[in-house]
């Protein structure tokens, strides 16, 4: 079984460029209507235009563009190099919400907003983070 996590985005090209820079990955698929990034853990991060999902599912689906600017999802990625990912996100235009710090659930994590206001978090095990100078 393969897991897909799809974010609805206002501008597919902009979001593709953002996530390619942040993840330091080329998309495995990038066609009108869908971009996919194969994450190192094996999951797939998809980017679909808001209009595309609305066209696909029709009037029964509330229009995702009406929630633009309101955080609707969080992408939380656990990696050994979380601080570097967070820094790339900021350099690519993310807005920082919370800096890289120890969290009470055993991770050291930083939070930002991507161009569509999805929450983006990069974390590492706190024990691992303690082994590196921050």
HUJO-V220642 format. One record per backbone hydrogen bond with DSSP energy under -0.5 kcal/mol. CO is the residue of the C=O (numbers start at 1). NH is the residue of the N-H. Records with the same first field share a line. If there is no record, write none. Layout:
CO = NH + NH
//
This chain:
3 = 44
5 = 7 + 46
7 = 9 + 48
9 = 50
11 = 15
12 = 16
13 = 17
14 = 18
15 = 19
16 = 20
17 = 21
18 = 22
19 = 23
20 = 24 + 25
29 = 36
31 = 34
34 = 31
35 = 47
36 = 28 + 29
37 = 39 + 45
39 = 42
43 = 39
44 = 5 + 46
45 = 37
46 = 7
47 = 35
48 = 9
49 = 53
50 = 54
51 = 55
52 = 56
53 = 57
54 = 58
57 = 60
58 = 61
60 = 62
62 = 64
63 = 66
64 = 67
65 = 68
67 = 70
69 = 71
73 = 119
74 = 76
75 = 77 + 121
76 = 78
77 = 79 + 123
79 = 82
81 = 85
82 = 86
83 = 87
84 = 88
85 = 89
86 = 90
87 = 91
88 = 92
89 = 94
90 = 93
94 = 96
95 = 113
98 = 111
99 = 101
101 = 109
103 = 106
106 = 126
107 = 103 + 109
108 = 124
109 = 101
110 = 122
111 = 97 + 98
112 = 120
113 = 95
114 = 117
116 = 69
118 = 114
119 = 75
120 = 112
121 = 77
122 = 110
123 = 79
124 = 108
125 = 129
126 = 130
127 = 131
128 = 131
129 = 132
//
